[in-house]
Amino acid sequence: MEQPSEIRPWGGFTVLEERPGFKVKRLSVRPGGRLSLQSHQHRAEHWTVVAGTATVTVHDEVSELRRGQSTDIPLGARHRLENFHGDTVELIEIQFGDYLGEDDITRYHDVYQRG
């Protein structure tokens, strides 16, 4: 596994490609890592798990996704990605929208106390 270019408390990510209207990222979530419960005002996302087992919350529905499985995160949906297992979760995230900045995050709950 290559080191992510952006380190976060839960793991990290690397931007693989970015063009007007879309961005493709590889996310790595370490065992026990969890992203904040969040939503985005300007983008929708599509997640495909390529390694490990991810626990995914979209709205109030929680599911486990394994390698090869994917889910859509609609614009404005509260969502979260967690790793309750012993192996790192790797996934490909495709963002679609008119603004794809990292500051397009509204956090509702964050175990790392970020605003």
Backbone as JSON Lines, residues from 0, in Angstrom:
{"i":0,"aa":"M","n":[0.84,-1.18,0.0],"ca":[0.0,0.0,0.0],"c":[0.88,1.24,0.0]}
{"i":1,"aa":"E","n":[0.63,2.12,-0.94],"ca":[1.34,3.39,-1.05],"c":[0.84,4.34,0.04]}
{"i":2,"aa":"Q","n":[1.73,5.18,0.56],"ca":[1.35,6.14,1.59],"c":[0.37,7.17,1.02]}
{"i":3,"aa":"P","n":[-0.71,7.5,1.77],"ca":[-1.63,8.54,1.31],"c":[-0.95,9.9,1.28]}
{"i":4,"aa":"S","n":[-1.39,10.77,0.39],"ca":[-0.78,12.09,0.29],"c":[-1.39,13.08,1.28]}
{"i":5,"aa":"E","n":[-2.58,12.79,1.79],"ca":[-3.22,13.62,2.82],"c":[-3.49,12.71,4.02]}
{"i":6,"aa":"I","n":[-2.85,12.99,5.13],"ca":[-3.02,12.19,6.33],"c":[-4.16,12.76,7.17]}
{"i":7,"aa":"R","n":[-5.01,11.88,7.68],"ca":[-6.11,12.25,8.56],"c":[-6.06,11.35,9.79]}
{"i":8,"aa":"P","n":[-6.78,11.69,10.86],"ca":[-6.75,10.84,12.06],"c":[-7.24,9.41,11.8]}
{"i":9,"aa":"W","n":[-8.1,9.23,10.82],"ca":[-8.67,7.92,10.51],"c":[-7.85,7.13,9.5]}
{"i":10,"aa":"G","n":[-6.89,7.77,8.84],"ca":[-6.1,7.13,7.79],"c":[-5.59,8.18,6.83]}
{"i":11,"aa":"G","n":[-6.11,8.19,5.6],"ca":[-5.71,9.22,4.66],"c":[-6.26,8.98,3.27]}
{"i":12,"aa":"F","n":[-5.92,9.89,2.36],"ca":[-6.4,9.76,0.99],"c":[-5.4,10.35,0.01]}
{"i":13,"aa":"T","n":[-5.52,9.9,-1.23],"ca":[-4.72,10.41,-2.34],"c":[-5.68,10.77,-3.47]}
{"i":14,"aa":"V","n":[-5.53,11.96,-4.01],"ca":[-6.31,12.35,-5.18],"c":[-5.66,11.71,-6.4]}
{"i":15,"aa":"L","n":[-6.41,10.88,-7.11],"ca":[-5.9,10.19,-8.29],"c":[-6.11,11.01,-9.57]}
{"i":16,"aa":"E","n":[-7.23,11.74,-9.61],"ca":[-7.52,12.58,-10.77],"c":[-8.55,13.62,-10.36]}
{"i":17,"aa":"E","n":[-8.41,14.82,-10.94],"ca":[-9.38,15.88,-10.7],"c":[-9.54,16.7,-11.97]}
{"i":18,"aa":"R","n":[-10.79,16.88,-12.34],"ca":[-11.15,17.68,-13.52],"c":[-12.43,18.44,-13.19]}
{"i":19,"aa":"P","n":[-12.81,19.41,-14.01],"ca":[-14.05,20.12,-13.72],"c":[-15.24,19.16,-13.59]}
{"i":20,"aa":"G","n":[-15.91,19.22,-12.46],"ca":[-17.1,18.4,-12.24],"c":[-16.89,17.07,-11.56]}
{"i":21,"aa":"F","n":[-15.63,16.59,-11.46],"ca":[-15.4,15.33,-10.75],"c":[-14.0,15.24,-10.17]}
{"i":22,"aa":"K","n":[-13.87,14.42,-9.13],"ca":[-12.58,14.12,-8.49],"c":[-12.59,12.65,-8.1]}
{"i":23,"aa":"V","n":[-11.46,11.97,-8.3],"ca":[-11.32,10.57,-7.93],"c":[-10.25,10.47,-6.85]}
{"i":24,"aa":"K","n":[-10.59,9.82,-5.73],"ca":[-9.66,9.67,-4.6],"c":[-9.56,8.21,-4.19]}
{"i":25,"aa":"R","n":[-8.41,7.83,-3.66],"ca":[-8.24,6.54,-3.0],"c":[-8.17,6.82,-1.51]}
{"i":26,"aa":"L","n":[-9.08,6.25,-0.73],"ca":[-9.1,6.42,0.72],"c":[-8.6,5.16,1.39]}
{"i":27,"aa":"S","n":[-7.84,5.33,2.47],"ca":[-7.39,4.22,3.31],"c":[-7.85,4.51,4.73]}
{"i":28,"aa":"V","n":[-8.64,3.6,5.29],"ca":[-9.16,3.78,6.64],"c":[-8.56,2.68,7.51]}
{"i":29,"aa":"R","n":[-7.75,3.09,8.48],"ca":[-7.07,2.11,9.34],"c":[-8.07,1.39,10.24]}
{"i":30,"aa":"P","n":[-7.7,0.22,10.77],"ca":[-8.58,-0.48,11.7],"c":[-8.95,0.44,12.87]}
{"i":31,"aa":"G","n":[-10.24,0.5,13.18],"ca":[-10.73,1.38,14.24],"c":[-10.99,2.8,13.8]}
{"i":32,"aa":"G","n":[-10.63,3.14,12.55],"ca":[-10.82,4.5,12.05],"c":[-12.26,4.76,11.66]}
{"i":33,"aa":"R","n":[-12.67,6.02,11.81],"ca":[-14.02,6.38,11.4],"c":[-14.04,7.84,10.99]}
{"i":34,"aa":"L","n":[-14.6,8.08,9.84],"ca":[-14.77,9.45,9.37],"c":[-15.94,10.07,10.12]}
{"i":35,"aa":"S","n":[-16.0,11.39,10.14],"ca":[-17.1,12.07,10.81],"c":[-18.42,11.78,10.11]}
{"i":36,"aa":"L","n":[-19.52,11.84,10.89],"ca":[-20.85,11.84,10.3],"c":[-20.98,13.21,9.66]}
{"i":37,"aa":"Q","n":[-21.19,13.25,8.34],"ca":[-21.07,14.5,7.61],"c":[-22.02,14.55,6.43]}
{"i":38,"aa":"S","n":[-22.11,15.73,5.83],"ca":[-22.83,15.89,4.57],"c":[-22.08,16.92,3.73]}
{"i":39,"aa":"H","n":[-22.44,16.98,2.45],"ca":[-21.83,17.93,1.52],"c":[-22.93,18.71,0.82]}
{"i":40,"aa":"Q","n":[-22.73,19.99,0.69],"ca":[-23.71,20.86,0.05],"c":[-23.54,20.91,-1.47]}
{"i":41,"aa":"H","n":[-22.32,20.63,-1.95],"ca":[-22.03,20.84,-3.37],"c":[-21.67,19.58,-4.14]}
{"i":42,"aa":"R","n":[-21.63,18.42,-3.5],"ca":[-21.21,17.23,-4.23],"c":[-21.93,15.97,-3.76]}
{"i":43,"aa":"A","n":[-22.05,15.03,-4.69],"ca":[-22.48,13.67,-4.4],"c":[-21.23,12.8,-4.53]}
{"i":44,"aa":"E","n":[-21.28,11.59,-3.97],"ca":[-20.12,10.7,-4.01],"c":[-20.56,9.28,-4.35]}
{"i":45,"aa":"H","n":[-19.62,8.53,-4.9],"ca":[-19.81,7.1,-5.15],"c":[-18.6,6.39,-4.56]}
{"i":46,"aa":"W","n":[-18.82,5.42,-3.68],"ca":[-17.74,4.69,-3.03],"c":[-17.73,3.25,-3.5]}
{"i":47,"aa":"T","n":[-16.55,2.74,-3.87],"ca":[-16.36,1.33,-4.19],"c":[-15.23,0.78,-3.32]}
{"i":48,"aa":"V","n":[-15.53,-0.26,-2.57],"ca":[-14.53,-0.89,-1.7],"c":[-13.64,-1.78,-2.55]}
{"i":49,"aa":"V","n":[-12.32,-1.61,-2.4],"ca":[-11.37,-2.45,-3.14],"c":[-10.6,-3.39,-2.21]}
{"i":50,"aa":"A","n":[-10.65,-3.15,-0.89],"ca":[-10.02,-4.05,0.08],"c":[-10.66,-3.83,1.45]}
{"i":51,"aa":"G","n":[-10.79,-4.91,2.2],"ca":[-11.34,-4.81,3.55],"c":[-12.85,-4.8,3.56]}
{"i":52,"aa":"T","n":[-13.41,-4.53,4.75],"ca":[-14.85,-4.45,4.96],"c":[-15.17,-3.11,5.58]}
{"i":53,"aa":"A","n":[-15.96,-2.3,4.89],"ca":[-16.32,-0.96,5.35],"c":[-17.72,-0.96,5.93]}
{"i":54,"aa":"T","n":[-17.9,-0.28,7.04],"ca":[-19.23,-0.03,7.58],"c":[-19.63,1.36,7.11]}
{"i":55,"aa":"V","n":[-20.74,1.44,6.39],"ca":[-21.17,2.67,5.73],"c":[-22.54,3.07,6.25]}
{"i":56,"aa":"T","n":[-22.67,4.33,6.63],"ca":[-23.96,4.9,7.01],"c":[-24.34,5.92,5.95]}
{"i":57,"aa":"V","n":[-25.55,5.8,5.41],"ca":[-26.11,6.78,4.48],"c":[-27.52,7.06,5.01]}
{"i":58,"aa":"H","n":[-27.77,8.32,5.33],"ca":[-28.98,8.73,6.05],"c":[-28.96,7.94,7.36]}
{"i":59,"aa":"D","n":[-29.94,7.12,7.64],"ca":[-29.95,6.33,8.88],"c":[-29.73,4.85,8.61]}
{"i":60,"aa":"E","n":[-29.38,4.49,7.38],"ca":[-29.18,3.09,7.02],"c":[-27.71,2.71,7.12]}
{"i":61,"aa":"V","n":[-27.42,1.66,7.88],"ca":[-26.04,1.19,8.08],"c":[-25.89,-0.15,7.35]}
{"i":62,"aa":"S","n":[-24.79,-0.28,6.58],"ca":[-24.53,-1.53,5.88],"c":[-23.04,-1.8,5.88]}
{"i":63,"aa":"E","n":[-22.69,-3.05,5.61],"ca":[-21.29,-3.44,5.45],"c":[-21.03,-3.7,3.98]}
{"i":64,"aa":"L","n":[-19.96,-3.1,3.48],"ca":[-19.56,-3.31,2.08],"c":[-18.22,-4.01,2.05]}
{"i":65,"aa":"R","n":[-18.14,-5.02,1.2],"ca":[-16.9,-5.76,1.02],"c":[-16.32,-5.46,-0.37]}
{"i":66,"aa":"R","n":[-15.14,-5.99,-0.62],"ca":[-14.45,-5.78,-1.89],"c":[-15.39,-5.98,-3.07]}
{"i":67,"aa":"G","n":[-15.42,-4.98,-3.97],"ca":[-16.25,-5.04,-5.16],"c":[-17.64,-4.46,-4.99]}
{"i":68,"aa":"Q","n":[-18.03,-4.17,-3.76],"ca":[-19.35,-3.58,-3.52],"c":[-19.24,-2.07,-3.45]}
{"i":69,"aa":"S","n":[-20.34,-1.39,-3.77],"ca":[-20.31,0.07,-3.81],"c":[-21.62,0.66,-3.32]}
{"i":70,"aa":"T","n":[-21.59,1.97,-3.09],"ca":[-22.78,2.7,-2.68],"c":[-22.7,4.13,-3.19]}
{"i":71,"aa":"D","n":[-23.87,4.74,-3.32],"ca":[-23.96,6.13,-3.71],"c":[-24.29,6.98,-2.49]}
{"i":72,"aa":"I","n":[-23.66,8.14,-2.41],"ca":[-23.92,9.12,-1.36],"c":[-24.56,10.32,-2.06]}
{"i":73,"aa":"P","n":[-25.89,10.47,-1.95],"ca":[-26.55,11.59,-2.63],"c":[-26.13,12.95,-2.06]}
{"i":74,"aa":"L","n":[-26.25,13.96,-2.87],"ca":[-26.01,15.34,-2.44],"c":[-26.82,15.62,-1.18]}
{"i":75,"aa":"G","n":[-26.15,16.12,-0.14],"ca":[-26.82,16.5,1.1],"c":[-27.07,15.37,2.09]}
{"i":76,"aa":"A","n":[-26.77,14.13,1.73],"ca":[-27.04,12.99,2.62],"c":[-26.05,12.95,3.78]}
{"i":77,"aa":"R","n":[-26.54,12.7,4.98],"ca":[-25.63,12.46,6.11],"c":[-25.03,11.07,5.9]}
{"i":78,"aa":"H","n":[-23.7,11.0,6.02],"ca":[-23.03,9.74,5.75],"c":[-21.75,9.61,6.59]}
{"i":79,"aa":"R","n":[-21.29,8.37,6.71],"ca":[-20.07,8.08,7.47],"c":[-19.46,6.78,6.95]}
{"i":80,"aa":"L","n":[-18.15,6.69,7.05],"ca":[-17.39,5.5,6.7],"c":[-16.61,5.08,7.93]}
{"i":81,"aa":"E","n":[-16.69,3.79,8.3],"ca":[-16.0,3.28,9.49],"c":[-15.34,1.94,9.17]}
{"i":82,"aa":"N","n":[-14.31,1.62,9.97],"ca":[-13.61,0.34,9.83],"c":[-13.54,-0.32,11.19]}
{"i":83,"aa":"F","n":[-14.41,-1.3,11.4],"ca":[-14.46,-2.03,12.67],"c":[-13.66,-3.33,12.62]}
{"i":84,"aa":"H","n":[-12.94,-3.55,11.54],"ca":[-12.26,-4.83,11.33],"c":[-10.74,-4.67,11.45]}
{"i":85,"aa":"G","n":[-10.01,-5.78,11.37],"ca":[-8.57,-5.78,11.59],"c":[-7.71,-5.39,10.41]}
{"i":86,"aa":"D","n":[-8.29,-5.3,9.23],"ca":[-7.55,-4.94,8.03],"c":[-7.91,-3.53,7.58]}
{"i":87,"aa":"T","n":[-6.97,-2.85,6.95],"ca":[-7.22,-1.52,6.4],"c":[-8.28,-1.6,5.32]}
{"i":88,"aa":"V","n":[-9.21,-0.66,5.33],"ca":[-10.2,-0.54,4.27],"c":[-9.64,0.4,3.21]}
{"i":89,"aa":"E","n":[-9.67,-0.04,1.97],"ca":[-9.27,0.78,0.83],"c":[-10.49,0.95,-0.05]}
{"i":90,"aa":"L","n":[-10.75,2.19,-0.45],"ca":[-11.86,2.39,-1.37],"c":[-11.56,3.51,-2.35]}
{"i":91,"aa":"I","n":[-12.27,3.46,-3.44],"ca":[-12.2,4.51,-4.45],"c":[-13.44,5.37,-4.29]}
{"i":92,"aa":"E","n":[-13.23,6.67,-4.18],"ca":[-14.32,7.62,-4.04],"c":[-14.34,8.5,-5.28]}
{"i":93,"aa":"I","n":[-15.5,8.58,-5.9],"ca":[-15.68,9.5,-7.03],"c":[-16.64,10.58,-6.57]}
{"i":94,"aa":"Q","n":[-16.19,11.82,-6.64],"ca":[-17.01,12.97,-6.26],"c":[-17.53,13.63,-7.54]}
{"i":95,"aa":"F","n":[-18.8,14.03,-7.5],"ca":[-19.42,14.73,-8.62],"c":[-20.04,16.01,-8.1]}
{"i":96,"aa":"G","n":[-19.76,17.14,-8.74],"ca":[-20.41,18.38,-8.31],"c":[-19.75,19.61,-8.88]}
{"i":97,"aa":"D","n":[-20.35,20.75,-8.57],"ca":[-19.84,22.02,-9.08],"c":[-18.73,22.59,-8.22]}
{"i":98,"aa":"Y","n":[-18.58,22.07,-7.0],"ca":[-17.48,22.49,-6.12],"c":[-17.01,21.26,-5.37]}
{"i":99,"aa":"L","n":[-15.71,20.98,-5.4],"ca":[-15.17,19.74,-4.83],"c":[-14.11,20.0,-3.77]}
{"i":100,"aa":"G","n":[-14.11,21.18,-3.15],"ca":[-13.12,21.52,-2.12],"c":[-13.31,20.72,-0.85]}
{"i":101,"aa":"E","n":[-12.21,20.51,-0.12],"ca":[-12.26,19.76,1.14],"c":[-13.05,20.5,2.23]}
{"i":102,"aa":"D","n":[-13.31,21.78,2.03],"ca":[-14.07,22.54,3.03],"c":[-15.59,22.41,2.84]}
{"i":103,"aa":"D","n":[-16.04,21.63,1.86],"ca":[-17.47,21.38,1.68],"c":[-17.9,20.21,2.56]}
{"i":104,"aa":"I","n":[-17.71,20.38,3.87],"ca":[-18.08,19.34,4.83],"c":[-18.83,20.0,5.98]}
{"i":105,"aa":"T","n":[-20.04,19.51,6.24],"ca":[-20.75,19.85,7.47],"c":[-20.64,18.63,8.36]}
{"i":106,"aa":"R","n":[-19.99,18.78,9.52],"ca":[-19.81,17.66,10.44],"c":[-20.88,17.69,11.52]}
{"i":107,"aa":"Y","n":[-21.52,16.52,11.75],"ca":[-22.55,16.39,12.78],"c":[-22.0,15.69,14.02]}
{"i":108,"aa":"H","n":[-21.06,14.79,13.81],"ca":[-20.41,14.08,14.92],"c":[-19.04,13.65,14.46]}
{"i":109,"aa":"D","n":[-18.02,13.94,15.27],"ca":[-16.65,13.61,14.91],"c":[-15.9,13.18,16.15]}
{"i":110,"aa":"V","n":[-15.44,11.92,16.19],"ca":[-14.71,11.42,17.36],"c":[-13.36,12.1,17.54]}
{"i":111,"aa":"Y","n":[-12.86,12.78,16.51],"ca":[-11.57,13.45,16.6],"c":[-11.72,14.94,16.95]}
{"i":112,"aa":"Q","n":[-12.94,15.37,17.25],"ca":[-13.23,16.73,17.71],"c":[-12.84,17.81,16.7]}
{"i":113,"aa":"R","n":[-12.98,17.51,15.41],"ca":[-12.75,18.54,14.4],"c":[-14.05,19.32,14.22]}
{"i":114,"aa":"G","n":[-13.94,20.59,13.85],"ca":[-15.12,21.44,13.71],"c":[-15.86,21.25,12.43]}
